[in-house]
């Protein structure tokens, strides 16, 4: 629908994305009223068809289908009223009614098409942000969620980021088949989600790697939560009797760090050192603020 590479269009889209639904509804109603005044002032010779589509598109895209249809009817009524007040005459009274019906029909079709396009767009966006196997947020979506939580922390609330990795899945894939390995990964994902306060902040960031964000959680609280996660993972391992080792690397900040990259760098560095072992490990590094990367 739009060329999002255009800076101007991108700024316009960002403007409306950050407006409340009430604000968009008010803007959508105000535009046809202003257009009606302009239409009346310029007489019957000029038409503003394309501009009338703008409020319909706004309501259909950012609100819902019903709102878009209501705006389509409003725009058509405003157009008709402006024409009549401006002195447009017809050879027969039914012609004005016919034009109104045709115009309304075209506007409604446009509105429905826009709402359908938005539904498809949202469905594809959700699909692009989910890991196809586990249904968890994928790496990109998890990074976006983490960045949003860090903004809300305002740099003053504690925050913990944990990476969870497992070794032994390759052995399962080779000996028991990829279906069994996939089942193990899904089981691990479910176990993690079931044992953290915010299941929506669990993501799969790689093949056997998961990430958990614990907002407003300092070292002690993180240790308790991640210990429960580790015990749950061990219980699942006993059920399946598979040779899997779990590594949990966490960084607990007394204050939210300046950037997500700083937080992830320390967690990944710690995980790299841990994965050389053969036993389950849980390590939490506590920092006041992570150092800037060079």
C-alpha positions in Angstrom: 0.0 0.0 0.0 2.8 2.4 0.9 6.4 2.9 -0.1 7.8 2.8 3.4 11.3 3.8 2.0 10.0 7.4 1.6 11.1 9.4 4.7 8.0 11.6 4.5 5.6 8.7 4.4 7.5 7.0 7.2 7.2 10.1 9.4 3.5 10.2 8.7 3.0 6.5 9.5 5.0 6.9 12.7 2.9 9.9 13.7 -0.3 7.9 13.4 1.1 4.8 15.0 1.8 6.7 18.2 -1.6 8.3 18.4 -4.4 6.9 20.5 -7.5 5.5 18.8 -9.5 8.4 20.2 -7.2 10.9 18.6 -7.3 9.1 15.3 -11.1 9.0 15.4 -11.2 12.8 16.1 -8.8 13.5 13.2 -10.8 11.2 10.9 -14.0 13.1 11.6 -12.4 16.5 11.5 -10.9 16.0 8.0 -14.2 15.5 6.1 -15.8 18.5 8.0 -12.9 20.7 6.9 -13.1 19.3 3.4 -16.9 20.1 3.3 -16.2 23.7 4.2 -13.4 23.9 1.5 -15.7 22.1 -1.0 -18.5 24.6 -0.4 -16.1 27.6 -0.6 -14.6 26.5 -3.9 -17.9 25.9 -5.5 -19.0 23.0 -7.7 -16.1 23.0 -10.2 -13.4 21.5 -8.0 -13.6 18.0 -6.6 -11.6 16.5 -3.7 -12.2 12.8 -4.3 -8.7 11.6 -3.3 -8.6 13.7 -0.2 -11.9 12.3 1.0 -10.3 8.9 0.9 -7.8 10.0 3.5 -10.1 9.9 6.6 -11.6 6.7 5.4 -8.2 5.1 5.1 -7.2 6.3 8.6 -10.3 4.9 10.2 -10.1 1.6 8.4 -6.4 1.1 9.0 -5.9 2.3 12.5 -9.4 1.7 14.0 -11.6 -1.0 12.6 -13.8 -1.9 9.7 -17.0 -0.4 11.2 -15.3 2.9 11.8 -14.1 3.0 8.2 -17.6 2.3 6.9 -19.1 5.1 9.1 -16.5 7.5 7.8 -17.3 6.4 4.2 -20.9 7.4 4.8 -20.0 10.6 6.6 -17.7 11.6 3.7 -20.3 10.9 1.1 -22.9 12.9 3.1 -20.5 15.9 3.5 -19.8 15.8 -0.2 -23.5 15.8 -1.1 -24.3 18.6 1.4 -21.4 20.7 0.2 -22.6 20.3 -3.5 -26.2 21.2 -2.6 -25.2 24.3 -0.5 -22.8 25.4 -3.3 -25.7 25.5 -5.7 -25.2 22.4 -7.8 -28.4 21.6 -9.7 -29.5 18.5 -11.4 -32.0 17.9 -14.2 -33.9 15.5 -11.9 -33.9 15.1 -8.1 -33.1 11.4 -8.3 -29.7 12.1 -9.9 -28.4 13.5 -6.6 -29.6 10.4 -4.8 -28.1 8.1 -7.4 -24.7 9.9 -7.2 -24.8 9.7 -3.4 -25.4 6.0 -3.5 -22.7 5.3 -6.1 -20.2 7.5 -4.2 -21.1 5.8 -0.9 -20.7 2.4 -2.4 -17.2 3.3 -3.8 -16.1 4.7 -0.4 -17.4 1.6 1.5 -15.6 -0.7 -0.9 -12.4 1.3 -0.4 -12.9 1.1 3.4 -13.4 -2.6 3.4 -10.4 -3.2 1.2 -8.2 -1.1 3.6 -9.4 -3.0 6.7 -8.8 -6.3 5.0 -5.3 -5.2 4.0 -4.6 -4.2 7.6 -5.8 -7.6 8.8 -3.5 -9.4 6.4 -0.6 -7.0 7.3 -1.1 -7.7 11.1 -1.2 -11.5 10.5 2.0 -11.4 8.5 3.7 -9.2 11.1 2.7 -11.6 13.9 4.0 -14.5 11.8 7.3 -12.8 11.1 7.9 -12.2 14.8 7.2 -15.8 15.9 9.5 -18.7 16.0 7.9 -21.3 13.7 8.7 -24.3 16.0 7.9 -23.1 19.5 5.6 -20.1 18.9 7.8 -18.0 21.0 9.0 -14.5 19.9 12.0 -14.9 17.6 15.2 -13.1 18.0 14.1 -9.9 16.4 10.8 -9.7 18.3 12.5 -10.5 21.6 15.0 -7.6 21.0 12.2 -5.2 20.3 10.3 -6.4 23.5 13.5 -6.0 25.5 14.2 -2.5 24.2 10.7 -1.5 25.1 11.0 -2.8 28.6 14.3 -1.0 29.1 12.7 2.3 28.0 10.0 1.8 30.6 12.6 1.0 33.3 13.9 4.6 32.7 17.4 3.5 33.8 16.4 3.4 37.5 14.7 0.0 37.9 16.6 -3.3 38.3 16.5 -5.6 35.3 17.9 -9.1 34.5 18.6 -10.7 31.2 19.1 -14.5 31.0 20.3 -16.7 28.2 19.4 -20.4 28.3 21.2 -22.8 26.1 21.2 -26.6 25.9 23.8 -29.0 24.7 23.0 -32.5 23.5 20.3 -31.8 21.0 22.6 -32.6 18.1 23.1 -36.1 19.6 19.4 -36.5 19.9 18.9 -35.4 16.3 21.5 -37.9 15.0 20.4 -40.9 17.2 16.7 -40.4 17.6 15.7 -38.2 14.6 15.0 -34.5 14.2 11.4 -34.9 15.2 12.5 -35.9 18.7 15.0 -33.0 18.8 12.3 -30.6 17.8 10.0 -32.1 20.5 12.7 -31.6 23.1 13.1 -27.9 22.1 9.3 -27.3 22.3 9.3 -29.0 25.7 12.1 -26.8 26.9 10.3 -23.7 25.6 7.1 -24.6 27.5 9.0 -25.3 30.7 10.7 -21.9 30.6 7.4 -20.1 30.0 5.7 -21.9 32.8 8.3 -20.8 35.4 8.8 -17.1 34.8 6.7 -14.2 35.9 6.3 -12.8 32.4 5.9 -15.6 29.8 5.6 -13.0 27.1 9.3 -12.0 27.6 10.6 -15.4 26.7 12.1 -15.8 23.2 14.0 -18.3 21.1 17.0 -16.4 19.7 18.8 -19.3 18.0 18.7 -23.0 17.4 19.0 -24.2 21.0 19.2 -20.7 22.6 16.5 -19.0 24.6 16.4 -15.6 26.3 14.4 -14.5 29.3 13.9 -10.9 30.4 13.0 -10.3 34.0 12.0 -6.6 34.4 12.2 -5.0 37.9 14.1 -8.0 39.1 17.5 -7.8 40.9 20.0 -10.5 41.5 18.3 -12.3 44.4 14.9 -12.4 42.7 16.5 -13.5 39.5 18.4 -16.3 41.2 15.2 -17.6 42.7 13.3 -17.5 39.4 16.1 -19.0 37.3 16.7 -21.7 39.9 13.0 -22.8 39.5 13.5 -22.7 35.7 16.6 -24.9 36.0 14.8 -27.4 38.3 11.9 -27.5 35.8 14.3 -28.2 32.9 15.9 -31.0 34.9 12.5 -32.6 35.6 11.8 -32.6 31.8 15.1 -34.2 31.2 14.3 -37.0 33.6 10.9 -37.6 31.8 12.6 -38.0 28.4 15.8 -39.5 29.7 17.9 -37.6 27.2 21.5 -36.5 27.6 20.9 -32.8 27.6 22.9 -30.2 29.6 21.5 -26.8 30.5 23.5 -23.6 30.8 21.9 -20.4 32.2 23.8 -17.2 31.9 22.3 -14.1 33.4 23.2 -10.5 34.0 21.4 -8.7 36.8 21.6 -4.9 36.7 20.7 -2.8 39.7 19.8 -0.1 37.1 18.7 -0.7 33.6 21.7 -0.3 31.3 22.1 2.4 28.6 21.6 0.0 25.7 20.5 -3.5 24.9 23.8 -4.3 23.2 25.7 -3.8 26.4 23.5 -6.1 28.4 23.6 -8.9 25.7 27.3 -8.6 25.3 28.0 -9.5 28.9 25.4 -12.3 29.0 26.8 -13.9 25.7 30.4 -13.6 26.9 29.6 -15.4 30.2 27.6 -18.1 28.2 30.7 -18.7 26.0 32.8 -19.5 29.0 30.1 -21.7 30.6 29.5 -23.9 27.5 32.9 -25.6 27.8 31.6 -27.6 30.7 29.6 -30.8 30.9 27.4 -30.1 33.9 24.4 -27.9 34.3 25.4 -24.4 35.2 23.6 -21.3 36.4 25.6 -18.1 36.8 24.3 -14.6 37.5 26.6 -11.6 37.1 25.5 -8.6 39.1 26.5 -5.1 37.9 25.6 -1.6 38.7 25.7 -0.6 35.1 27.3 -2.4 32.2 30.4 -0.8 30.6 30.2 0.9 27.2 31.4 -1.3 24.3 34.5 -0.1 22.4 
